[in-house]
Amino acid sequence: MDERSDLRAAVRTIPDYPKPGILFRDITTLLGDARAFRRAVDELVQPWPGSKIDKVAGIEARGFILGGAVAHQLAAGFVPIRKKGKLPHETVTIAYSLEYGVDEMEMHRDAIAPGERVILVDDLIATGGTATAAVELLRKMGAEVVAAVFVIDLPDLGGAERLRRLGVTVRTLMSFEGH
C-alpha cells in the first residue's frame, strides 16, 4: 500500500464521463472528506513553506478551491485564472488549443507584478493545454512560475512532461493510468 493510498481512495472514478471510454477522476469526494482535503492541501504546499511565494494562481474551477487553501497555507495572495469574459476588471488574455478547437482564459492585468513568485494550482493535469496556457499568461505578466501543483496526473496524456519542458517544476500527489 503506497503512502497516499488514503488520498487515492478519496477520489471517485466515474466511467464513461464525459464520453464513452473516459474514466473521469472526480476530486469532489476528496474535497468533501475533511482529513483527505487537509492532507492534500498540506502535501501540495510542500516544499514551499518558508519560501517567498507571493501569489498562488488557481485555474477555474477546482483550482480555485485548492489554490485558495494553498495560498492561505503559504500566506500568499490568490489569483483566479478564468475563462474569458468572467472577470470584471481590465484583463490579459491568452488563447489555447482544446481537443476540438480553441478557447481563451484570462486574469486581471493588475493581479501579478513583474518578478512575483507564483505557484500554479489545479486539480488535475492531463494534456497540459490549460496549464501551459496559464504558465504562459503568468510569464507574460512577468511572474516567475516557481511550480505547478496538481492532485492528479494522467501521465499517459503527457501534460506534466509538457510543463517540465517549459522549465516548470511539477508536483503531483497521485497518478492514474489511461485517460
TAJOKA-V958507 format. One record per residue. N is the residue number from 1. NEAR is the number of other C-alpha atoms within 10 Angstrom. D_LAST is the distance of its C-alpha to the last C-alpha in Angstrom with 1 decimal. Layout:
N&NEAR&D_LAST / N&NEAR&D_LAST
This chain:
1&5&23.0 / 2&6&21.6 / 3&7&23.3 / 4&13&20.5 / 5&10&19.9 / 6&14&21.6 / 7&19&19.2 / 8&19&16.2 / 9&12&18.0 / 10&19&18.6 / 11&20&15.0 / 12&15&14.5 / 13&15&11.5 / 14&12&11.8 / 15&13&10.7 / 16&11&10.7 / 17&12&10.8 / 18&10&11.4 / 19&9&11.2 / 20&8&11.1 / 21&11&8.2 / 22&14&5.9 / 23&18&6.4 / 24&16&8.0 / 25&18&9.4 / 26&16&12.9 / 27&21&15.4 / 28&14&18.4 / 29&15&19.4 / 30&22&19.5 / 31&19&21.6 / 32&11&23.8 / 33&15&24.6 / 34&11&27.3 / 35&13&27.2 / 36&20&23.4 / 37&20&23.5 / 38&14&26.5 / 39&16&25.1 / 40&21&21.9 / 41&21&24.2 / 42&15&26.6 / 43&16&24.0 / 44&23&22.6 / 45&20&26.2 / 46&13&26.9 / 47&10&28.5 / 48&14&30.0 / 49&12&32.6 / 50&9&35.9 / 51&9&34.4 / 52&13&35.4 / 53&20&32.4 / 54&20&33.7 / 55&25&30.8 / 56&30&27.3 / 57&31&25.2 / 58&29&22.6 / 59&25&20.1 / 60&18&20.5 / 61&15&20.0 / 62&17&18.7 / 63&24&19.7 / 64&22&23.2 / 65&16&23.3 / 66&26&22.2 / 67&32&24.0 / 68&22&27.2 / 69&20&27.3 / 70&29&26.6 / 71&23&29.3 / 72&15&31.7 / 73&15&31.3 / 74&20&32.0 / 75&16&34.8 / 76&19&33.1 / 77&18&33.0 / 78&23&29.9 / 79&21&28.7 / 80&20&26.5 / 81&25&24.3 / 82&20&24.0 / 83&17&23.3 / 84&16&26.4 / 85&13&29.4 / 86&12&28.8 / 87&14&31.1 / 88&8&34.8 / 89&11&36.3 / 90&11&36.3 / 91&16&32.8 / 92&17&31.3 / 93&20&28.4 / 94&17&25.7 / 95&15&23.7 / 96&15&20.1 / 97&12&17.9 / 98&12&15.2 / 99&7&13.1 / 100&6&16.3 / 101&7&19.1 / 102&9&20.5 / 103&13&20.9 / 104&16&23.3 / 105&22&23.5 / 106&24&26.7 / 107&29&28.6 / 108&17&32.4 / 109&13&34.3 / 110&11&36.3 / 111&17&33.4 / 112&24&33.4 / 113&15&36.5 / 114&12&36.5 / 115&13&36.0 / 116&18&34.3 / 117&20&31.8 / 118&26&28.5 / 119&29&25.4 / 120&26&22.3 / 121&30&20.3 / 122&24&17.1 / 123&24&15.0 / 124&25&11.6 / 125&27&10.9 / 126&18&7.9 / 127&22&9.6 / 128&19&12.9 / 129&16&14.7 / 130&22&16.0 / 131&25&16.9 / 132&20&18.5 / 133&20&20.5 / 134&28&21.6 / 135&22&22.8 / 136&16&24.7 / 137&20&26.2 / 138&27&27.4 / 139&17&28.8 / 140&15&30.5 / 141&18&32.4 / 142&15&33.4 / 143&21&31.2 / 144&21&30.5 / 145&24&26.8 / 146&18&27.2 / 147&20&23.6 / 148&27&20.3 / 149&30&19.1 / 150&23&16.0 / 151&25&15.5 / 152&22&11.8 / 153&25&10.1 / 154&21&6.6 / 155&17&8.8 / 156&14&7.1 / 157&16&7.0 / 158&14&10.6 / 159&22&11.7 / 160&27&13.9 / 161&17&15.5 / 162&17&16.2 / 163&22&18.1 / 164&14&19.9 / 165&10&21.2 / 166&11&22.7 / 167&12&24.5 / 168&20&22.7 / 169&16&22.5 / 170&20&19.1 / 171&20&19.1 / 172&20&16.3 / 173&17&17.1 / 174&15&14.2 / 175&16&10.9 / 176&13&8.2 / 177&10&6.8 / 178&12&3.8 / 179&14&0.0
